[in-house]
Structure formats: C-alpha cells, structure tokens
Amino acid sequence: MSRQMTMPPARSKTLASWHLGVLAIALAASSCHKAPAAEETAGPPPPAGEVWLTPTQVNDAKIGVATVNVQDVDDTILTSGTVTLDDLRSGHVFSPVTGRVVKILAQLGERVTKGQALAMIESPDIGSAVSDVHKAEADLLAAQHAFKRKKELYEEKAGPASDVEAAEDTYRRAKAELERAREKQALLKVGSVDAVTQTYTLTSPIDGEILLRSINPGIEVQGQYSGGASVELFTIGELDRLWVLGDVYEMDLARVHVGVPATVTVVAYPGKVFTGRVDWVSGTLDPATRTAKVRCTFDNPGRLLKPMMYATVQISVDQKKAIAIPRNALLRLGDDKVVFTQIGDSDGKVRFQRVAVDVDEGESSAWLEVKHGLQPGQKIVTSGAILLSAML
C-alpha cells in the first residue's frame, strides 16, 4: 500500500507568508533603487510659457537662433519690369539708302569701334544724290544768268519789272534746290560713299559689341530717306550696365525717389538677386494703366541679364533704422503675435521662452520693426519656432 505524506495546515500557511514577504521586500528594494534615477531624469518641470530642451534635441530639431539688433528697415514696392539697353551706350544702325547688301564686314558678338565698317550696300541713290547736286548747280548758274540779264534790261528801260521779279524767283528756287541736294549728299557722306561704284558703307556710330544683325548678303534694304519703312540692320551696345524699366502705380508714386535702392530677379536665374538704384521717374502717367515708368540702373559684370528679359522689380522706400526681427521668426497664435527667445541654460538644458511682441507687419521688407517686447542683444528663434509652440 502506498503512503502519501501530507504537510500540516499551519506549516503550509507559514511557508506561503514567508514567500510573499520575500517578494514584497524585493519589489520594495527594486522601487527604492529605480526611483532616484527616474527623478534625476525628469527633473523639475519648466515654468508656464517655457520649453526646455537638451542640446541634442535642439540640434535634431534644427532650431536656429539670431541676435536682435537695429536693422535697416524699409517698405518694398513690388512691380514688373523689362531689361533694356542703356540708351546712352547703345547705337541703332539703319541704312540711309535703298539698295542691295553686297558684303558683311562685322559679325555678331564682335567688338567694333566708332566709324568701323559694318556692311557695304550697292545703291542707285548714291548716283542720284551726286547727279542731283550737279543738276542743281547747273540750274542755279542758268537762273543766275537769266536774272542778271533781266535786271540789266530793266535798268536800260528795255524790259518790264515783272520779268526781273520772275527771274529773281527762279534764281532763288534754284539756289534752294542746290542747298537741298548738297544737304542730302552730306547725309550720305556720314558713311563712306563711292560715287563711281555707287556703293555705300555702313559704319558704327559708337564703340561697343554687335548685339543684333538682321541682314545677309543679297538682301534688299529700304533707305530711311526714300520714304519707306526702314528696318534696323545692326544694334551695337554694352551689356556690362543695363536699364530695367518698371511700372509704378499712382498711389505709390510719391514714395519713389531717384537714388533709392532697387533689386531685380529674373526667371532664368532663380535665387540670384541683382542690385541697383532708381535713376529716373517719369513725369507723366500712362492714361491706360495709370502707372508711371521708373528706370533702374544695374551693373551686369557677369552679363547674366539680357535685353528684353522680363524681371520682378523691388524698390525700397521709406527707409529707416529700427529694432527689427526676421519675418520668419514671428508666430501668430490667434490674435497674439509671439516669438521664442533663448533665455539661458538650466541643468544642462537650453531654455526657450514665449514672448508677446508688437511688430509692424504692414511693411513688405524681410525685416519687421519691433515696437514693443524685445530689446537689442536678446536671442530669438528664427527657425523651429512652430515646433517649440507645439511643445507648450
């Protein structure tokens, strides 16, 4: 017969109580050991309106900080514009005679000097101008002789006074015709004229670079003095300094003055800003658009700007010095305007505080004038302020 051993009830209860006691002591010891570490990690909570971050958290959140200083604050008038050549440093070449282009003497991109030959044109206008002068000289001589004879006959009482007057009128007309023919011939001699071959040579009016050429050998061209529509054959200019013409509305016109700074951006070079100044403001308005032309001059050493480019023009007006912050540092919380300032370190953590400010948001400058809430020397958050706001 098998025998089963049993433990007395009193001894069983004692053993269970002993096990529970050991477990409770172990848990208590574990709690006592971990509590100081947890308290050390958590630390005291930050005051209301503050965010405390470790340097690693600041770096990971890419929080940028800048110092508040006095800045050049201005408003900006934004308008569109067109890049053009400086009229005082450019030349437009037309043909004064009608004829056929026989030779091109200068190529696109080539630098030329004033008076240098550009192209040769064969034209019957050369022979006509020379023959007009010779004919006018002969007519004047004949009219002069006739006038002299009529005058002598009248003095001898052998002719009427009307003949003398008619001869004198003819003489004056012949003299005027000769002057006209000589003036036309002189205009043609601004270039180089070969009366034998009837060839006219176009020359450059200024020093510069050939920017446009609209003719080729064999092309027929219309002369300026022939009464037709003449086409520009060459454009010569300099690209190291250009103009930008913009349109300013009547309401902004009083704030734009000669000498104020201006900047230009073009689609071809995103992010590239060209700086210049306003050098002329139109004295009249366009009746259709109610705008006035404003001309800005820009240095173009890299020759990036090209004539006829469309540009976005920003004209600085109402310039002054004031305490200012970058526009991207400002946050709007309902009707409140706030920024975050860095106010120091505490227990190895960087402290940021939310501060209410009063700024002038009416300006379109990159800087906002601070009327109240900040002083020069304070450090403000310029990037990552939204993240700090979400942690409050």
C-alpha positions as CSV (number, residue, x, y, z in Angstrom):
1,M,0.0,0.0,0.0
2,S,1.3,3.3,-1.0
3,R,1.6,6.0,1.6
4,Q,1.1,9.8,0.8
5,M,2.8,12.3,3.0
6,T,0.8,15.5,3.9
7,M,2.0,18.8,5.4
8,P,0.2,20.2,8.4
9,P,-2.0,23.2,7.6
10,A,-0.3,25.5,10.0
11,R,3.1,24.9,8.5
12,S,1.8,25.4,4.9
13,K,0.3,28.8,5.8
14,T,3.6,29.9,7.4
15,L,5.6,29.0,4.3
16,A,3.3,30.9,1.9
17,S,3.5,34.0,4.1
18,W,7.3,33.8,4.0
19,H,7.4,33.7,0.2
20,L,5.0,36.7,0.0
21,G,7.2,38.6,2.4
22,V,10.3,38.0,0.4
23,L,8.6,39.1,-2.9
24,A,7.4,42.3,-1.2
25,I,10.8,43.1,0.1
26,A,12.3,42.5,-3.4
27,L,9.8,44.8,-5.1
28,A,10.3,47.5,-2.5
29,A,14.1,47.3,-2.9
30,S,13.7,47.5,-6.7
31,S,11.4,50.5,-6.3
32,C,13.8,52.2,-4.0
33,H,16.7,51.6,-6.4
34,K,14.9,53.0,-9.5
35,A,13.1,56.0,-8.1
36,P,16.2,58.3,-7.8
37,A,17.2,57.6,-11.4
38,A,13.7,58.5,-12.6
39,E,13.5,61.6,-10.6
40,E,17.0,62.6,-11.8
41,T,15.9,62.2,-15.5
42,A,12.6,64.0,-15.2
43,G,13.9,67.0,-13.1
44,P,11.7,69.9,-12.2
45,P,9.0,70.9,-14.8
46,P,9.6,74.1,-16.8
47,P,7.5,77.1,-15.9
48,A,4.5,78.1,-18.0
49,G,5.4,79.5,-21.3
50,E,8.9,77.9,-21.4
51,V,10.3,74.9,-23.2
52,W,13.5,73.2,-22.0
53,L,15.4,71.0,-24.5
54,T,18.7,69.2,-24.3
55,P,21.4,70.4,-26.8
56,T,20.9,67.2,-28.7
57,Q,17.2,67.9,-29.1
58,V,17.9,71.5,-30.2
59,N,20.3,70.2,-32.8
60,D,17.9,67.5,-34.0
61,A,15.0,70.0,-34.3
62,K,17.2,72.3,-36.3
63,I,16.3,75.3,-34.2
64,G,18.1,78.4,-35.3
65,V,18.8,81.4,-33.1
66,A,19.8,85.0,-34.0
67,T,20.5,88.1,-32.0
68,V,18.1,91.1,-32.1
69,N,19.8,94.2,-33.5
70,V,19.0,97.5,-35.1
71,Q,18.4,96.9,-38.8
72,D,17.8,98.9,-42.0
73,V,14.0,98.6,-42.3
74,D,12.1,99.7,-45.4
75,D,9.0,99.0,-47.2
76,T,9.2,97.5,-50.7
77,I,7.2,98.3,-53.8
78,L,6.9,95.2,-56.0
79,T,6.3,95.6,-59.7
80,S,7.2,94.0,-63.1
81,G,9.8,95.3,-65.4
82,T,11.7,94.8,-68.7
83,V,15.5,94.7,-69.1
84,T,16.7,97.1,-71.8
85,L,19.9,98.6,-73.1
86,D,21.3,101.8,-71.7
87,D,20.3,104.3,-74.5
88,L,23.3,106.4,-73.9
89,R,25.6,103.4,-74.5
90,S,23.9,101.8,-77.5
91,G,23.5,102.5,-81.2
92,H,20.9,101.5,-83.8
93,V,22.1,101.4,-87.4
94,F,19.7,101.9,-90.3
95,S,20.5,102.3,-94.0
96,P,20.0,105.8,-95.4
97,V,19.9,104.4,-98.9
98,T,17.8,101.8,-100.7
99,G,19.8,99.0,-102.3
100,R,21.3,95.5,-102.0
101,V,23.7,94.3,-99.4
102,V,26.9,93.1,-101.1
103,K,29.2,92.4,-98.2
104,I,29.1,91.9,-94.4
105,L,32.2,93.3,-92.7
106,A,31.3,92.7,-89.0
107,Q,29.9,89.6,-87.2
108,L,27.6,89.1,-84.2
109,G,29.4,89.4,-80.9
110,E,32.3,91.2,-82.4
111,R,33.6,94.4,-80.8
112,V,33.8,97.4,-83.1
113,T,35.0,101.0,-82.7
114,K,33.2,104.2,-83.8
115,G,33.5,104.6,-87.6
116,Q,34.4,101.0,-88.2
117,A,32.8,99.5,-91.4
118,L,29.8,97.1,-90.8
119,A,28.4,96.3,-94.3
120,M,28.5,97.5,-97.9
121,I,25.3,98.3,-99.9
122,E,25.1,98.9,-103.6
123,S,22.5,101.7,-104.2
124,P,21.4,103.8,-107.1
125,D,20.6,106.5,-104.5
126,I,24.4,107.3,-104.5
127,G,24.4,108.3,-108.2
128,S,21.1,110.1,-107.8
129,A,22.4,112.2,-104.9
130,V,25.6,113.2,-106.9
131,S,23.7,113.9,-110.1
132,D,21.1,116.0,-108.1
133,V,23.9,118.2,-106.9
134,H,25.4,118.7,-110.4
135,K,22.0,119.4,-111.9
136,A,21.1,121.9,-109.1
137,E,24.5,123.7,-109.7
138,A,23.7,124.0,-113.4
139,D,20.2,125.2,-112.8
140,L,21.4,127.8,-110.3
141,L,24.0,129.0,-112.8
142,A,21.4,129.4,-115.6
143,A,18.9,131.1,-113.3
144,Q,21.7,133.5,-112.1
145,H,22.5,134.4,-115.7
146,A,18.8,134.9,-116.6
147,F,18.3,137.1,-113.6
148,K,21.3,139.2,-114.4
149,R,20.1,139.8,-118.0
150,K,16.6,140.7,-117.0
151,K,17.9,143.1,-114.4
152,E,20.2,144.9,-116.9
153,L,17.3,145.2,-119.5
154,Y,15.1,146.7,-116.8
155,E,17.8,149.2,-115.8
156,E,18.1,150.2,-119.5
157,K,14.3,150.7,-119.7
158,A,14.1,147.8,-122.2
159,G,12.2,145.3,-120.1
160,P,9.3,145.2,-117.6
161,A,9.8,144.8,-113.9
162,S,7.7,141.6,-113.9
163,D,10.4,139.8,-115.9
164,V,13.0,140.8,-113.3
165,E,10.9,139.6,-110.5
166,A,10.2,136.2,-112.2
167,A,13.9,135.7,-113.0
168,E,14.7,136.5,-109.4
169,D,12.2,134.0,-108.1
170,T,13.6,131.3,-110.4
171,Y,17.1,132.1,-109.2
172,R,16.1,131.8,-105.5
173,R,14.4,128.4,-106.2
174,A,17.5,127.1,-107.9
175,K,19.6,128.2,-105.0
176,A,17.3,126.4,-102.5
177,E,17.4,123.2,-104.6
178,L,21.1,123.2,-104.7
179,E,21.3,123.6,-100.9
180,R,18.8,120.7,-100.5
181,A,20.9,118.4,-102.8
182,R,24.1,119.2,-101.0
183,E,22.5,118.5,-97.6
184,K,21.3,115.1,-98.8
185,Q,24.8,114.4,-100.2
186,A,26.3,115.4,-96.9
187,L,23.9,113.0,-95.0
188,L,25.1,110.1,-97.2
189,K,28.7,111.0,-96.5
190,V,28.2,110.2,-92.9
191,G,29.1,106.7,-94.1
192,S,31.6,106.0,-96.9
193,V,30.4,106.8,-100.4
194,D,32.0,105.6,-103.6
195,A,30.3,107.6,-106.4
196,V,31.9,105.5,-109.1
197,T,30.6,102.1,-108.0
198,Q,27.6,103.6,-106.2
199,T,28.5,101.7,-103.0
200,Y,27.6,102.9,-99.6
201,T,29.4,101.6,-96.5
202,L,27.5,101.4,-93.2
203,T,29.7,102.4,-90.2
204,S,29.4,102.0,-86.4
205,P,28.2,105.1,-84.6
206,I,29.8,104.1,-81.2
207,D,32.3,101.7,-79.6
208,G,30.6,98.5,-78.5
209,E,29.6,95.0,-79.2
210,I,27.4,93.9,-82.1
211,L,24.3,92.5,-80.4
212,L,22.0,92.2,-83.4
213,R,22.4,91.9,-87.2
214,S,19.3,91.5,-89.4
215,I,20.9,91.4,-92.9
216,N,22.8,89.0,-95.0
217,P,24.5,89.4,-98.4
218,G,22.0,89.8,-101.2
219,I,19.2,91.2,-99.0
220,E,17.4,94.3,-100.3
221,V,17.1,97.1,-97.8
222,Q,14.9,100.2,-97.6
223,G,16.5,103.5,-97.1
224,Q,15.5,106.0,-94.4
225,Y,15.4,108.9,-96.9
226,S,13.3,107.0,-99.5
227,G,10.0,107.4,-97.7
228,G,9.6,103.6,-97.0
229,A,9.7,101.6,-93.7
230,S,13.3,101.2,-92.8
231,V,14.5,98.2,-90.8
232,E,17.2,98.3,-88.1
233,L,20.2,96.5,-89.6
234,F,22.6,96.5,-86.6
235,T,22.3,97.0,-82.8
236,I,25.5,97.9,-81.1
237,G,25.8,98.3,-77.3
238,E,27.4,97.4,-74.0
239,L,26.0,94.7,-71.6
240,D,28.0,95.5,-68.5
241,R,25.4,98.0,-67.4
242,L,21.7,97.8,-68.3
243,W,18.4,99.5,-67.5
244,V,15.3,98.0,-66.1
245,L,12.0,99.8,-66.8
246,G,9.2,99.2,-64.3
247,D,5.7,100.5,-63.8
248,V,4.7,102.1,-60.6
249,Y,1.0,102.8,-59.7
250,E,-0.1,106.3,-58.9
251,M,-0.8,105.5,-55.3
252,D,2.9,104.5,-54.7
253,L,4.5,107.2,-56.9
254,A,5.1,109.8,-54.1
255,R,7.3,107.3,-52.2
256,V,9.6,106.5,-55.1
257,H,12.6,108.9,-55.5
258,V,15.7,109.0,-57.6
259,G,18.6,107.2,-55.8
260,V,16.6,104.7,-53.7
261,P,17.9,101.0,-53.9
262,A,16.2,98.5,-56.1
263,T,16.6,94.8,-56.7
264,V,15.7,92.6,-59.7
265,T,15.2,88.9,-60.1
266,V,14.6,87.0,-63.4
267,V,13.2,83.6,-64.2
268,A,16.4,82.5,-65.8
269,Y,18.4,82.7,-62.5
270,P,16.2,81.6,-59.5
271,G,17.6,82.9,-56.3
272,K,20.0,85.4,-58.0
273,V,19.4,89.0,-56.9
274,F,20.7,91.9,-58.9
275,T,21.1,95.2,-57.0
276,G,20.9,98.7,-58.5
277,R,19.3,102.1,-58.0
278,V,16.4,104.2,-59.4
279,D,17.8,106.9,-61.6
280,W,14.7,108.3,-63.3
281,V,11.0,108.6,-62.6
282,S,8.6,109.6,-65.4
283,G,6.9,112.9,-65.0
284,T,3.7,111.6,-66.7
285,L,1.3,108.7,-66.3
286,D,0.1,106.2,-68.9
287,P,-3.5,107.1,-69.4
288,A,-4.5,103.5,-69.9
289,T,-2.8,101.8,-67.0
290,R,-2.5,104.8,-64.6
291,T,1.2,103.9,-64.0
292,A,4.4,105.8,-64.3
293,K,7.6,104.5,-65.8
294,V,10.5,104.1,-63.4
295,R,14.0,103.4,-64.6
296,C,16.6,101.5,-62.6
297,T,20.3,101.1,-63.5
298,F,22.0,97.8,-62.8
299,D,25.6,96.7,-63.1
300,N,25.9,93.4,-65.1
301,P,29.5,92.3,-64.9
302,G,28.7,88.6,-65.5
303,R,26.4,89.6,-68.5
304,L,23.7,87.4,-67.0
305,L,20.9,90.0,-67.7
306,K,19.9,90.1,-71.3
307,P,17.9,92.9,-73.1
308,M,14.1,92.2,-73.2
309,M,14.1,89.8,-70.2
310,Y,11.1,90.1,-68.0
311,A,12.0,90.9,-64.4
312,T,10.5,91.3,-61.0
313,V,11.5,94.6,-59.5
314,Q,11.5,95.5,-55.8
315,I,12.0,99.2,-55.0
316,S,13.0,100.1,-51.4
317,V,11.1,103.0,-49.9
318,D,10.6,104.6,-46.5
319,Q,14.0,103.6,-45.3
320,K,14.8,103.9,-41.6
321,K,16.8,102.2,-38.8
322,A,14.9,100.3,-36.1
323,I,14.9,97.2,-33.8
324,A,13.8,94.5,-36.2
325,I,13.4,90.7,-36.4
326,P,13.3,88.4,-39.4
327,R,9.8,87.8,-40.7
328,N,10.1,84.1,-40.3
329,A,10.7,84.5,-36.5
330,L,7.1,85.7,-35.9
331,L,4.3,83.4,-34.9
332,R,0.6,84.2,-34.8
333,L,-1.4,82.5,-32.0
334,G,-5.0,83.7,-32.6
335,D,-4.8,87.4,-32.3
336,D,-1.5,87.4,-30.5
337,K,1.9,87.8,-32.1
338,V,4.7,86.0,-30.3
339,V,8.3,84.9,-30.7
340,F,10.5,82.5,-28.8
341,T,13.6,83.8,-27.1
342,Q,16.6,81.8,-25.7
343,I,16.9,82.8,-22.1
344,G,19.8,80.6,-20.9
345,D,20.6,77.1,-19.6
346,S,19.2,75.1,-16.7
347,D,20.5,71.7,-15.6
348,G,22.2,71.1,-18.9
349,K,19.1,72.1,-20.9
350,V,18.5,75.1,-23.2
351,R,15.6,77.3,-22.1
352,F,13.2,78.9,-24.6
353,Q,10.5,81.4,-23.5
354,R,7.5,82.5,-25.5
355,V,7.3,86.3,-25.6
356,A,4.4,88.5,-26.9
357,V,5.6,91.2,-29.3
358,D,4.1,94.2,-31.1
359,V,5.5,94.5,-34.7
360,D,4.6,96.4,-37.8
361,E,3.5,93.8,-40.3
362,G,2.5,96.4,-42.9
363,E,6.0,96.6,-44.3
364,S,6.8,94.2,-47.1
365,S,10.5,94.1,-46.1
366,A,12.2,90.9,-44.9
367,W,12.6,92.7,-41.5
368,L,9.7,93.6,-39.2
369,E,10.1,96.6,-36.9
370,V,9.6,95.7,-33.3
371,K,7.5,98.3,-31.4
372,H,7.4,96.5,-28.1
373,G,8.5,93.3,-26.4
374,L,12.2,92.9,-27.4
375,Q,15.5,94.7,-26.8
376,P,18.7,94.6,-28.7
377,G,21.0,91.7,-27.7
378,Q,18.2,89.2,-27.0
379,K,18.4,85.9,-28.8
380,I,15.3,84.9,-30.8
381,V,14.4,81.7,-32.5
382,T,14.4,82.2,-36.3
383,S,13.7,78.6,-37.4
384,G,11.8,75.8,-35.5
385,A,9.5,78.2,-33.5
386,I,6.4,76.2,-34.6
387,L,7.9,73.1,-33.1
388,L,8.5,74.9,-29.8
389,S,5.0,76.2,-29.8
390,A,3.6,72.7,-30.2
391,M,5.5,71.6,-27.1
392,L,3.8,74.0,-24.7
